[in-house]
Each structure stands twice: as structure tokens, then as C-alpha cells.
Amino acid sequence: MLSKYNIEDFELNDQIVKKSFDEVNRTIALKSNIKDVCALLDMKSNIDDVNKALSELHGSMELKLAKTDYQEAL
């Protein structure tokens, strides 16, 4: 025989559903928006940019070391 819902059962079920919806809302809020991810990926440096920056840094360091060696030689 099936028992009927009473007010306590209904309230308990209501609380469970509310908690489930809250959990789903928190999960959705934490997920990344695909447009934001694409924008971030478009902004990231590519290999050529990184290699160029490293090459410029290396050249600056060589120039600085050469200048320091020259000053020490005097």
C-alpha cells in the first residue's frame, strides 16, 4: 500500500530539491565561459614571440657583459 505524502515529507523533499539546485548553480558559476577561454587563448604568446623576446634579452645581456668587460679592462 502506498503511503500519502504529509507536510513533513513535502518539506524534506523541498529542501533536497533546493540544495540540489544550489549545488548546480555553484557548479555552473565555477565553469569557464567559452568566449572568455577563447579570448585568453588568442592573447597568449606564440613560440615566435617568445623566441624573439629571448633573443633580444640574450643580445642585451651580451652587450652589457661586453661593456662591463671593457670597463674592467681600463
C-alpha positions as a LaTeX table, in Angstrom:
\begin{tabular}{lrrr}
\hline
Residue & $x$ (\AA) & $y$ (\AA) & $z$ (\AA) \\
\hline
Met1 & 0.00 & 0.00 & 0.00 \\
Leu2 & 1.32 & 3.42 & $-0.94$ \\
Ser3 & 1.55 & 5.98 & 1.81 \\
Lys4 & 0.48 & 9.55 & 1.21 \\
Tyr5 & 2.79 & 12.49 & 1.42 \\
Asn6 & 2.39 & 14.50 & 4.55 \\
Ile7 & 3.66 & 18.04 & 5.09 \\
Glu8 & 6.98 & 16.86 & 6.60 \\
Asp9 & 7.71 & 14.70 & 3.57 \\
Phe10 & 6.89 & 17.59 & 1.28 \\
Glu11 & 9.15 & 19.99 & 3.21 \\
Leu12 & 12.00 & 17.48 & 3.25 \\
Asn13 & 11.66 & 16.92 & $-0.48$ \\
Asp14 & 11.58 & 20.70 & $-0.98$ \\
Gln15 & 14.83 & 21.10 & 0.98 \\
Ile16 & 16.53 & 18.37 & $-1.03$ \\
Val17 & 15.49 & 19.96 & $-4.32$ \\
Lys18 & 16.66 & 23.41 & $-3.15$ \\
Lys19 & 20.05 & 22.00 & $-2.11$ \\
Ser20 & 20.38 & 20.26 & $-5.47$ \\
Phe21 & 19.62 & 23.47 & $-7.36$ \\
Asp22 & 22.08 & 25.42 & $-5.21$ \\
Glu23 & 24.78 & 22.86 & $-5.94$ \\
Val24 & 24.07 & 23.03 & $-9.68$ \\
Asn25 & 24.21 & 26.84 & $-9.57$ \\
Arg26 & 27.58 & 26.76 & $-7.75$ \\
Thr27 & 28.96 & 24.29 & $-10.29$ \\
Ile28 & 27.79 & 26.37 & $-13.23$ \\
Ala29 & 29.26 & 29.53 & $-11.69$ \\
Leu30 & 32.68 & 27.86 & $-11.48$ \\
Lys31 & 32.76 & 26.70 & $-15.09$ \\
Ser32 & 34.61 & 28.86 & $-17.62$ \\
Asn33 & 32.74 & 30.72 & $-20.28$ \\
Ile34 & 33.88 & 29.51 & $-23.72$ \\
Lys35 & 34.15 & 33.10 & $-25.01$ \\
Asp36 & 36.48 & 34.01 & $-22.12$ \\
Val37 & 38.64 & 30.96 & $-22.75$ \\
Cys38 & 38.90 & 31.74 & $-26.47$ \\
Ala39 & 39.84 & 35.36 & $-25.70$ \\
Leu40 & 42.59 & 34.20 & $-23.33$ \\
Leu41 & 43.94 & 31.74 & $-25.88$ \\
Asp42 & 44.01 & 34.45 & $-28.55$ \\
Met43 & 46.08 & 36.68 & $-26.24$ \\
Lys44 & 48.72 & 34.12 & $-25.34$ \\
Ser45 & 52.18 & 34.40 & $-26.83$ \\
Asn46 & 53.17 & 32.15 & $-29.65$ \\
Ile47 & 56.57 & 30.46 & $-30.00$ \\
Asp48 & 57.92 & 33.11 & $-32.38$ \\
Asp49 & 57.08 & 35.92 & $-29.93$ \\
Val50 & 58.78 & 34.10 & $-27.06$ \\
Asn51 & 61.86 & 33.27 & $-29.15$ \\
Lys52 & 62.14 & 36.90 & $-30.30$ \\
Ala53 & 61.92 & 38.17 & $-26.71$ \\
Leu54 & 64.55 & 35.68 & $-25.54$ \\
Ser55 & 66.83 & 36.62 & $-28.41$ \\
Glu56 & 66.52 & 40.32 & $-27.57$ \\
Leu57 & 67.23 & 39.60 & $-23.92$ \\
His58 & 70.25 & 37.49 & $-24.83$ \\
Gly59 & 71.58 & 40.30 & $-27.08$ \\
Ser60 & 71.11 & 42.88 & $-24.32$ \\
Met61 & 72.95 & 40.67 & $-21.85$ \\
Glu62 & 75.85 & 40.15 & $-24.26$ \\
Leu63 & 76.10 & 43.91 & $-24.81$ \\
Lys64 & 76.02 & 44.56 & $-21.06$ \\
Leu65 & 78.71 & 41.93 & $-20.42$ \\
Ala66 & 80.88 & 43.34 & $-23.20$ \\
Lys67 & 80.56 & 46.83 & $-21.73$ \\
Thr68 & 81.44 & 45.54 & $-18.26$ \\
Asp69 & 84.50 & 43.67 & $-19.63$ \\
Tyr70 & 85.61 & 46.82 & $-21.43$ \\
Gln71 & 85.30 & 48.96 & $-18.27$ \\
Glu72 & 87.21 & 46.39 & $-16.22$ \\
Ala73 & 89.97 & 46.33 & $-18.82$ \\
Leu74 & 90.52 & 50.06 & $-18.45$ \\
\hline
\end{tabular}
